[in-house]
Structure formats: structure tokens, C-alpha cells
Amino acid sequence: MAILNITYNGLAMDYAIDVDYELSDRDLRRVAVEVIRSGGIKGLHIAALPENTFDHYVIDRFLSPTGDRRVYLRPKVPFGAGAVR
């Protein structure tokens, strides 16, 4: 069991998933799309969410100090990138 945190459209939401913590990145992205399509997260239901919505998102896996497994699906951020000219 893990907590999947999805950041989408300016919102960050937690969703408890009963899947292997080491699920592949591809499968986690697919799960996130299905959760949003099905309305599994209160306040976020997009039935026609494209399959490739999270293709360029970053996936971070953390084990908290209390032993909780957390997976973050988030957009790439420009921090640390070179200056745009």
C-alpha cells in the first residue's frame, strides 16, 4: 500500500493505492489517469483525460520516517535549469 500524490492543474491530491510500491513508472502514470477519469479523487473528475497526460511528469518515491510509502507524480519544474535566452 502506498499514497500516490498527484499534482495536476494546480492541485496536489493524495490517493491511497493498494498496489506494489515498486510498480513501474508507466503503470503509475496509467493508474493516475484512471483515478482521475473515474472521479476517484474528490473534486477532480475528468472523464476524457488523455492517456498521455502524465507522460512527461516526474515520479519520486519516498519512504517516510514513520515507514509510510509515498509516490509523487508531479510536473517537471524549471528550478536549477540554465537561463533561458
MDTraj code that builds the backbone (N, CA, C; nanometers):
import mdtraj as md
import numpy as np

residues = "MET ALA ILE LEU ASN ILE THR TYR ASN GLY LEU ALA MET ASP TYR ALA ILE ASP VAL ASP TYR GLU LEU SER ASP ARG ASP LEU ARG ARG VAL ALA VAL GLU VAL ILE ARG SER GLY GLY ILE LYS GLY LEU HIS ILE ALA ALA LEU PRO GLU ASN THR PHE ASP HIS TYR VAL ILE ASP ARG PHE LEU SER PRO THR GLY ASP ARG ARG VAL TYR LEU ARG PRO LYS VAL PRO PHE GLY ALA GLY ALA VAL ARG".split()
xyz = np.array([
    [0.0856, -0.1177, 0.0000],
    [0.0000, 0.0000, 0.0000],
    [0.0899, 0.1237, 0.0000],
    [0.0489, 0.2230, -0.0757],
    [0.1242, 0.3482, -0.0843],
    [0.0256, 0.4630, -0.1021],
    [0.0751, 0.5815, -0.0774],
    [-0.0022, 0.7025, -0.1038],
    [0.0534, 0.7622, -0.2323],
    [-0.0334, 0.7793, -0.3311],
    [0.0039, 0.8426, -0.4568],
    [-0.0410, 0.9872, -0.4500],
    [0.0540, 1.0783, -0.4604],
    [0.0231, 1.2209, -0.4606],
    [0.0327, 1.2683, -0.6052],
    [-0.0777, 1.3177, -0.6593],
    [-0.0836, 1.3634, -0.7976],
    [-0.0964, 1.5153, -0.7981],
    [-0.0056, 1.5818, -0.8667],
    [-0.0163, 1.7260, -0.8859],
    [-0.0636, 1.7481, -1.0282],
    [-0.1808, 1.8104, -1.0406],
    [-0.2387, 1.8331, -1.1734],
    [-0.3226, 1.9594, -1.1712],
    [-0.3038, 2.0420, -1.2706],
    [-0.3847, 2.1626, -1.2876],
    [-0.3842, 2.2511, -1.1625],
    [-0.2675, 2.2620, -1.0997],
    [-0.2544, 2.3477, -0.9827],
    [-0.2991, 2.2855, -0.8520],
    [-0.3420, 2.1619, -0.8542],
    [-0.3874, 2.0935, -0.7338],
    [-0.2945, 1.9769, -0.7018],
    [-0.2758, 1.9492, -0.5740],
    [-0.1999, 1.8318, -0.5307],
    [-0.2939, 1.7484, -0.4437],
    [-0.3126, 1.6220, -0.4815],
    [-0.4087, 1.5368, -0.4130],
    [-0.3444, 1.4042, -0.3762],
    [-0.3834, 1.3490, -0.2618],
    [-0.3376, 1.2170, -0.2196],
    [-0.4425, 1.1128, -0.2536],
    [-0.3934, 0.9965, -0.2938],
    [-0.4815, 0.8845, -0.3241],
    [-0.4139, 0.7575, -0.2741],
    [-0.4799, 0.6851, -0.1863],
    [-0.4244, 0.5593, -0.1351],
    [-0.4397, 0.4516, -0.2414],
    [-0.3285, 0.3913, -0.2802],
    [-0.3337, 0.2851, -0.3805],
    [-0.2866, 0.1550, -0.3183],
    [-0.3590, 0.0510, -0.3463],
    [-0.3261, -0.0812, -0.2938],
    [-0.2540, -0.1608, -0.4025],
    [-0.1370, -0.1086, -0.4404],
    [-0.0551, -0.1750, -0.5420],
    [0.0883, -0.1798, -0.4906],
    [0.1691, -0.2549, -0.5591],
    [0.3094, -0.2676, -0.5236],
    [0.3785, -0.1311, -0.5309],
    [0.4524, -0.0977, -0.4266],
    [0.5254, 0.0294, -0.4199],
    [0.6235, 0.0419, -0.5359],
    [0.6741, -0.0673, -0.5838],
    [0.7721, -0.0670, -0.6922],
    [0.7064, -0.0787, -0.8304],
    [0.5796, -0.0492, -0.8398],
    [0.5098, -0.0500, -0.9680],
    [0.5862, 0.0380, -1.0662],
    [0.5914, -0.0006, -1.1909],
    [0.6686, 0.0759, -1.2894],
    [0.6118, 0.2169, -1.3056],
    [0.6989, 0.3088, -1.3500],
    [0.6555, 0.4465, -1.3735],
    [0.5411, 0.4506, -1.4736],
    [0.5507, 0.3712, -1.5769],
    [0.4459, 0.3666, -1.6797],
    [0.3115, 0.3259, -1.6195],
    [0.3144, 0.2240, -1.5344],
    [0.1902, 0.1781, -1.4724],
    [0.1351, 0.2809, -1.3734],
    [0.2234, 0.3500, -1.3006],
    [0.1759, 0.4541, -1.2091],
    [0.1079, 0.5673, -1.2840],
    [0.1632, 0.6036, -1.3987],
    [0.1004, 0.7082, -1.4803],
    [-0.0373, 0.6626, -1.5284],
    [-0.0473, 0.5370, -1.5678],
    [-0.1756, 0.4812, -1.6131],
    [-0.2771, 0.4802, -1.4998],
    [-0.2327, 0.4420, -1.3790],
    [-0.3211, 0.4417, -1.2628],
    [-0.3722, 0.5829, -1.2350],
    [-0.2837, 0.6817, -1.2421],
    [-0.3235, 0.8201, -1.2163],
    [-0.4295, 0.8667, -1.3153],
    [-0.4117, 0.8338, -1.4414],
    [-0.5112, 0.8717, -1.5429],
    [-0.6455, 0.8068, -1.5104],
    [-0.6450, 0.6796, -1.4770],
    [-0.7701, 0.6095, -1.4480],
    [-0.8383, 0.6622, -1.3219],
    [-0.7599, 0.6984, -1.2213],
    [-0.8167, 0.7536, -1.0980],
    [-0.8891, 0.8845, -1.1278],
    [-0.8275, 0.9694, -1.2073],
    [-0.8896, 1.0979, -1.2405],
    [-1.0091, 1.0781, -1.3326],
    [-0.9982, 0.9894, -1.4291],
    [-1.1120, 0.9630, -1.5193],
    [-1.2327, 0.9101, -1.4431],
    [-1.2083, 0.8276, -1.3435],
    [-1.3187, 0.7649, -1.2707],
    [-1.3751, 0.8524, -1.1595],
    [-1.3088, 0.9652, -1.1305],
    [-1.3553, 1.0509, -1.0222],
    [-1.3145, 0.9987, -0.8862],
    [-1.2088, 0.9173, -0.8826],
    [-1.1627, 0.8576, -0.7576],
    [-1.1061, 0.9566, -0.6584],
    [-1.0747, 1.0768, -0.7045],
    [-1.0265, 1.1825, -0.6163],
    [-1.1346, 1.2896, -0.6108],
    [-1.1825, 1.3148, -0.4904],
    [-1.2904, 1.4121, -0.4721],
    [-1.2503, 1.5474, -0.5296],
    [-1.3359, 1.6046, -0.6125],
    [-1.3137, 1.7358, -0.6702],
    [-1.2360, 1.7344, -0.8008],
    [-1.1954, 1.6169, -0.8459],
    [-1.1212, 1.6094, -0.9713],
    [-1.1722, 1.4910, -1.0529],
    [-1.2593, 1.5208, -1.1466],
    [-1.3126, 1.4170, -1.2351],
    [-1.3080, 1.4711, -1.3766],
    [-1.2222, 1.4116, -1.4579],
    [-1.2102, 1.4499, -1.5986],
    [-1.2232, 1.3215, -1.6799],
    [-1.3438, 1.2929, -1.7245],
    [-1.3707, 1.1664, -1.7922],
    [-1.2903, 1.1501, -1.9204],
    [-1.2609, 1.2590, -1.9883],
    [-1.1906, 1.2499, -2.1163],
    [-1.0420, 1.2851, -2.1036],
    [-0.9849, 1.2629, -1.9855],
    [-0.8430, 1.2922, -1.9663],
    [-0.7600, 1.2073, -2.0627],
    [-0.6748, 1.2708, -2.1428],
    [-0.5952, 1.1956, -2.2398],
    [-0.5000, 1.0954, -2.1728],
    [-0.4801, 0.9847, -2.2373],
    [-0.3940, 0.8773, -2.1860],
    [-0.2513, 0.9260, -2.1617],
    [-0.2049, 1.0218, -2.2403],
    [-0.0657, 1.0669, -2.2306],
    [-0.0473, 1.1891, -2.1389],
    [-0.1447, 1.2220, -2.0578],
    [-0.1403, 1.3410, -1.9729],
    [-0.0143, 1.3472, -1.8869],
    [0.0280, 1.2363, -1.8311],
    [0.1395, 1.2359, -1.7371],
    [0.2697, 1.1829, -1.7970],
    [0.2765, 1.1736, -1.9287],
    [0.3959, 1.1183, -1.9937],
    [0.5250, 1.1906, -1.9569],
    [0.5201, 1.3193, -1.9360],
    [0.6414, 1.3959, -1.9078],
    [0.6498, 1.4407, -1.7621],
    [0.5719, 1.3763, -1.6775],
    [0.5765, 1.4064, -1.5348],
    [0.6895, 1.3265, -1.4694],
    [0.7356, 1.3773, -1.3556],
    [0.8400, 1.3121, -1.2774],
    [0.7731, 1.2268, -1.1702],
    [0.8320, 1.1122, -1.1418],
    [0.7826, 1.0261, -1.0345],
    [0.8923, 1.0146, -0.9292],
    [0.8584, 1.0529, -0.8060],
    [0.9502, 1.0421, -0.6930],
    [0.8906, 0.9439, -0.5934],
    [0.9743, 0.8552, -0.5408],
    [0.9311, 0.7587, -0.4392],
    [1.0061, 0.7875, -0.3097],
    [0.9306, 0.7936, -0.1988],
    [0.9910, 0.8211, -0.0689],
    [0.9366, 0.7248, 0.0354],
    [1.0218, 0.6920, 0.1288],
    [0.9809, 0.6176, 0.2470],
    [0.9908, 0.7176, 0.3622],
    [0.8782, 0.7478, 0.4259],
    [0.8771, 0.8494, 0.5317],
    [0.9460, 0.7950, 0.6564],
    [0.9812, 0.8823, 0.7499],
    [1.0433, 0.8369, 0.8748],
    [0.9546, 0.7397, 0.9536],
    [0.8231, 0.7466, 0.9313],
    [0.7314, 0.6553, 1.0007],
    [0.7064, 0.5273, 0.9221],
    [0.7727, 0.5148, 0.8062],
    [0.7594, 0.3928, 0.7269],
    [0.6527, 0.3979, 0.6194],
    [0.5825, 0.5112, 0.6080],
    [0.4815, 0.5240, 0.5033],
    [0.5497, 0.5334, 0.3675],
    [0.4905, 0.4703, 0.2690],
    [0.5426, 0.4760, 0.1328],
    [0.4629, 0.5802, 0.0554],
    [0.5344, 0.6758, -0.0011],
    [0.4694, 0.7837, -0.0752],
    [0.5296, 0.7918, -0.2140],
    [0.4428, 0.8126, -0.3113],
    [0.4836, 0.8277, -0.4509],
    [0.4266, 0.9600, -0.4997],
    [0.5126, 1.0441, -0.5541],
    [0.4702, 1.1754, -0.6037],
    [0.4774, 1.1770, -0.7554],
    [0.3695, 1.2139, -0.8178],
    [0.3614, 1.2309, -0.9628],
    [0.3431, 1.3800, -0.9847],
    [0.4461, 1.4448, -1.0396],
    [0.4442, 1.5905, -1.0475],
    [0.5041, 1.6376, -1.1789],
    [0.4672, 1.7577, -1.2211],
    [0.5272, 1.8129, -1.3431],
    [0.6736, 1.8466, -1.3185],
    [0.7501, 1.8458, -1.4246],
    [0.8891, 1.8891, -1.4142],
    [0.8890, 2.0375, -1.3819],
    [0.9872, 2.0802, -1.3049],
    [0.9969, 2.2223, -1.2696],
    [1.1273, 2.2792, -1.3239],
    [1.1299, 2.4091, -1.3513],
    [1.2484, 2.4695, -1.4104],
    [1.3604, 2.5014, -1.3116],
    [1.3421, 2.4755, -1.1827],
    [1.4426, 2.5104, -1.0830],
    [1.5736, 2.4392, -1.1141],
    [1.6809, 2.5127, -1.1130],
    [1.8111, 2.4533, -1.1386],
    [1.8466, 2.4494, -1.2862],
    [1.7537, 2.4845, -1.3707],
    [1.7805, 2.4838, -1.5148],
    [1.8609, 2.6081, -1.5518],
    [1.9326, 2.5985, -1.6613],
    [2.0077, 2.7127, -1.7093],
    [1.9155, 2.8253, -1.7522],
    [1.9697, 2.9432, -1.7610],
    [1.8900, 3.0600, -1.8006],
    [1.8404, 3.0460, -1.9429],
    [1.7182, 3.0877, -1.9659],
    [1.6582, 3.0858, -2.0984],
    [1.6905, 3.2185, -2.1652],
    [1.7462, 3.2137, -2.2850],
    [1.7845, 3.3378, -2.3533],
    [1.7120, 3.3494, -2.4843],
])
top = md.Topology()
chain = top.add_chain()
for i, resn in enumerate(residues, 1):
    res = top.add_residue(resn, chain, resSeq=i)
    for name in ("N", "CA", "C"):
        top.add_atom(name, md.element.get_by_symbol(name[0]), res)
traj = md.Trajectory(xyz[None], top)
